[in-house]
Amino acid sequence: MNTRKYFVSILMLVSVLLSACAPAVTATVIPPTADPTALLPTQAQPTLLPPTAMPPVQSSTAVPSSDANMLALVAGIYDYMAFSSHYQLFLLDDGSYVGTFDSGRFMVVPGQIVFTSSEPTCGATPGIYQWSMDGTVLQFTAVNEGCKNRKIILEGRSFEQVPHTGADLTVDWVIKPLPFNFVNVDSQGNIYMTADGAPGFSKYDLNGALVDTWNDSALTFPTGIAADDLGNVYVANFDDATVHKYDPNGQPLLQWKVAGGEIGPAGLAVDSGGNLYVALHRLHDHYIEKYDPQGDLLGTWAPYGDDEGQILAGGRSGPSAIGVDTLGNTFISDDRGLTNKYDLTGNFVYSIGFALGAVDEDGNLYTVDKAGMNVSGQNLLRFDNTGKPTGQWSLPFRSVVVAIGPDGSLVMMGDNTIIQVKLPTP
């Protein structure tokens, strides 16, 4: 990566600790890429890990059945420290696992657990470990393990089971995609993401299954992504300050310069009329532009400055988070960790003291009270369209909200994972 791209990546990494970016009626985020074992997008397909339908194990030996009592004991979400950061290990009660090192299937009996990877990073040979549990702390000792990456993570660390204070949040599925930047959801619940450092983007269905990946050499440094109600996809390219529009089959339709080609675009959002909102992102120079579906500029607002309703002057990360509801109200985060709301014509409405997570079609905002993955005691918060808090739920994992599906499900970004959860029915 050249010096300029490295500098931009550092700025965007700062952004995610303050905000998450928005789709058509949701938000997107620039996630960290701390996983030292991640593959490039051309090397492998993402691994889908829905609780009820796992992919075939890539091994000549099938994983035997678990002891039911032992499975019930170890199943859960675990927090652990690695690379000076907090990460999570998901041991799901259907016998699937998701971790920073890899993902796949596991079998557990008294004193022994076997991990069989579904990723090329660890090959097809199962890893065999002794395990012990002291209260809520799980520990592993390798018996026969040929996967170096998995062994580095599992052996010698303490895995603290996260209390089930968020049991009313149902985990629909967990996927561990290849390195990604921005994530977004369309009105049908399809999930889109741009890959970290890759010239393209991917689409997943509402069940978390990969639909397709499209590559375009014109995308030299893709950032934000959004899709309209017709299935057209918009991708921001930071390098040449352009927006690229694709049809539902990933074929290029249109591209145009934003901010006169001078300021790189970050977050994108599309409203119900197909208009595109672009969060522009440069040191000391941030604002929002609105375009029609043909790429014609309709307006600008939220300039940088110190007055009420302005984006913080001199901020280093800028407004990478942007969301829009069905009425055309926009929501923008800045370096102060605030979320500003603007009406259809760009007039300032109010601020709340939390970074933007995601906005639903009714203008309800969802966020976490502590942005980022390296904090404990996170709570999911909901604010109505007047800025009044209307809900709070304890989170069983560290994450940020990145999107809201049409059924109200929340798409969240954890440690190198995408997690979909549902709130309890009122």
N, C-alpha and C positions, 0 to 999 in steps of 0.2 A: 504494500500500500504506500503511495507517495506521501510526502510530508503534509500536503494540503488535506488529503483524505484522512490521514491520521489525526490531524487537528480537528477536523469536522467530527470524526468518530468520538473523540474525547468530549467535545461540546455536547453531542447527543447523549452520551452516557450520563453526563450530569443531568440532562433533561429528564431522564426517566425517574430520577429520584424525586422529581417535583411534579411530574405530570404524566398522563397516559393519553395517547392520541385517539382521534374520533373518526368513526365511519359515518355512513349515511344518517343513521340516527344513533350513532354510538361514538366510540373513541378509539384511537390507536395509540400505540406506545412504542418507544424505541427501547427494546430490551437489552440488558447487558449480555455480553458474549463471553462469560467467564469459563465456559466449558473447554478445557484444554484438549479434550478428546474428540471434539466435534468434527464431522466430515464435511467436505465441500459438497455442494448440491449435486454435482455430477457423479459422485461416488456411490451414493446409496439412496434408496427411497426412505421417506419418513416412516416411523413405526406407529401404527395405530393401536391403541390399547383401550378399547371400550370394555366396560366391566363384563359384558355378556357375550362378546364375540372376539376372541383373540385370533391373530394370524397364525398360520402353521409354524410350529417350532422348527428352526433350521438345524435339525440334528437327526442322525440316523436312529437315535435312541429317544423314545417318547418319555416325557416327564411323567413319572408314576404319580399316583394319587397321594394327596396329603392326608395326614392324620387330622380329622375334623377338629379335635380339641386343640391341637397345636396351631392349626390354621387360624382358628378363632382367637388364639392367644396373641399371635404375632401380627395379624392383619391390622393395618393402621397406617397413619402418616407419621414419619419420623423426621426429626430435625437433627442435623449434624453440622459440624464445622469442617470446611475444607478450603484451601487456598485463601485463608483469612476471611471467609464469608460463610454465611448460613446457607445450607441447601436442604432439600427434602428428598426422602426416599419413600415412595408409595409402595406398600405391600398390600395389594387389594385382596378382598376376601374371595375373589374368583380365581386366585392363583396367578395373577399377573403382577408384574412389578414395573416401576418406572424410576430410574435414577439418573444422576448426572453422568455416570459411567456408561450405562447402556439400559436396555429394557427387554422384557420378554416374559417368560414363565418361571415360576418357582414351585418347588415341592418341599414341604416341611414335615418332619417326623420328630419325635423326641430327640433332641440333641443334634440333629443334622438337617441342613437345608441345602437344596440344590438349585442353582440358578442356571437356566438355559436361555441364552441370549437369542433375540430375533434380529440382531444387528451384526453387520460384518466386523464391527470394531472388536468384538470379542469372539468371533468365530462361532462354530457350532458345538464345540466341546463344552459340556456342562461344567460349572464351577461348584465344587463340593466344600462345604464349610461346617464346622461345629458352631453351634450357637448357644448362647445363654441369655437369660433375661432376669435382671435384678430390679424388681418393681416395674418401672416403665422404661428402663434402659436396656437396649438390645445390643449385644456384641457378637462379633464373628471371628473365628479362627480358621484359616484356610487349611483344608486337608488335601485337596487336589485341585489346583487352579492354574490354568494356562493363560488366563486373560490378565495381563499386567494392569491394565487400567481399572478393571473391576477390583482386583486385589488391593491396589493402592487405596481405593476408597473404602472398601469394606473392612479390611483388617486393621486392627489397632485403633479404631474410632468408636466413640460411644454414640449410639443412635437413641435419642430421647423421643419417646412416643408423644405426639401432640395430644393434649387432652381433647376429648370430643365435645368441647363447648359449642362447636358449630355444627352439631349433629342435625340441626334443622336445615342445613344447606346440603342438598343432595348432589353428589358428584356424578354427573352423567357419563363423562369419559375423560381420559387423559391421553394426549398425544405428545410424543417427543419428536418434533420435526427437526429437520436440519437447521443450521443457524439461520435465524430470522431477524428482521428489523421491525417492520410495522405489521400489525394485524388488524383486520377489519371484518365486518359482517354485513351482508346485504339483506334486503327485505325478505328473502326466502330462507335465511338462516345459513347460507353458504359462507364459508370463511376464506378470506384471502390473506396472503402474507407475501412480503418481499423477503428475499434471502439476503443474509449478511454477506456483502461483497460479491454477490452473483448477479449476472445480467438477466434477470427475469423475475417471475412471480408464480405462486402456486395457488390452487383452489382446492378446498375441502368441502364436502357436503355437511349437512347439519348434524350428521352422526359422527363427524370427525374423520371420515374416510377420504383419502386423497383422490381427487377427481382428475387433475392434470397439472402439469408444470409447463410453463411457456418461457422460452428464452428469447431475448432480443438484444443483439449487440449494441443497440442504441442506448440501452439502459446501462450506463457505465457506473452509476452509483445510485441505485434506486432507494427511495426512502418511503414516503407515504403511499397508501393505496386505498382506493374506495371503489364501490360499484353502484350503479344506478338501478332503477327498477326494471330496466330492460336487459340487464345482465352485462352492460358495457362496463369495462374496467378502466379506471384512471390510475396511473402510476406516476409519482413525482420522481424526477431525476435531478439529483442535487448538483452534479458536475456542471451542466450547461444551463441550469435554471429553466427546465422545461417540464411540461406535463404531457404525458403520452396517453392516448385513448385507444382502447382495444375493444373489439366486438366480443360476444360471449365465447367464441372459439379461440380467443387469444390472438386474432389477426389485427395488425395495426390499422387504425382508422384515421387518426389525427394526432398532431402534436403542435404545441405552441410555447412560446417563451412566456415566462412570468416575471414580474418586476423588471421588465425591460431587459431580461437576461442577466441582471446584476446580482440578484439575491437568490440563494438556493431554496427550493421548496422543501418543506418537511411534512407535517400532517396534512391530510386531505379529508374532506367530508362532502357528501352529496345530499341535497335536500330532496323533498318529494317532487319538485318540479324538474329535477335533473340538473340543477345548477351546482357548480363545483366551488367549494371554499378551499383556499390554499393558505396555510400558515407559512409565512416567509421567515427565514431563519438565518441571520448573520450577526456577527458581533456588532453591537451598538446600532443595529438597523433592523427592526422587526415590525411587521404589520400583517394585515389580512387582506387578501384579494378575493373577489367573487367573480366567477365567469359563467356564461351560459353554456349549454352543451356543445356549441360550435367553437368555444374558446374565445368568445368576445367578452372583454372586460365590462362588468356591470357596476363595480364599485370597490372602494377600499375603506377600511376603518381600523380602529384600535391601533393608532400609531404609538411608537415608543415615546415615553415621557414620564413625568412624575405626577401628573394630575389624575384625578379620579377617572377610572375607566381607560387609562392608558397603560400600555405594557411598560414594565420597568425599564427606564433608560439605562444603558450601559450593561444590560444583562448579557451574560455569556452564552446562554443556551437558547433564549428566544422562545416563541410560542410553538413548540412542537406538538402541543395538544390542542385539538379543535373538535367541537361537536356541533351538531345542528338538529333541532327537533322539527316536527312536521309543520310548524307555523313559521319556520324560517328564522327562529331565534338561534343565535350562535353562542357558544360557550368556549372560552379561551383561557388557558393557563399561562402564567408567566413565572419569572424567576423568584418572585416573592412567595410562591406556593399558593397563590390565590387563583380562584376561578372567576372570571368576569363574564357576565351575561350581556348580550346586545340584542336589540330587536331587529326586525326584518330590514330596516334601513341603516343599521349599524349604530344606533344610539345606545349609549351605555344604560343598563338597567340596574344591576346590582353586582356585588362581589360576595363570595363566601370564602372562608379562611382555609379551604382545602384545595389541593390540586385536582384538576379535572381527571375523572376516570372514564366514565361513559354516560351518555345521555339517551334516554329512551324517547319514543315518539311523542310522549306527553310532556316532555321537558323535565322529567325526574332525573336527577343527577345521582350517579353512584360513584363512590370513591372509597379509599381506605384512609384511616386516620393517621397512618404513618407510611409515607410513600417509600417504596423500595423493598428489597428482599432481605436486607441486613438488619431488620428490627424485629422485636418480639411484641406480643400483645396486640396484634393488628385487629381492627374492627372494620367491617364493611358498613358504610354509612349511606343513607339515602336522604336526599333533599327534594322537596316538591318544586313546582315551577315558580314559586315565589321565594325560594331560597330557605324555606323552613325545613328543619330536620324532621323526618317522618319514620325513620327506621334505623336500627343498629343490630348487627349480627357479629358474633365472634367468629374469626376465621381460623380453621384448623391448619392453615399453611400460610406461609409468607407469599404475597402476591400483589399484583396491581390489576385493577379492572381495565380491560382494553376494549370491550365491545358488549353490546346487548343484542341478543337474537330477537326475532319477531314474536317468539313465545314467552319473552321475558327472561330467558336464561341468560346468565352472565358468563362471558368468556373472559378468563383471567390468565395472566401470564405469571407463572411461577419460575422456578429455577430451570431454565432451558426446557420448559414444558408449557403446553397450552391446556388449560383445564376448563371444562364447562360445568357450571353448577346451576341449580335451581333454588330459588327461595321458597320457603314454606308457603302454602296457599293460605291467604288470610282467613 
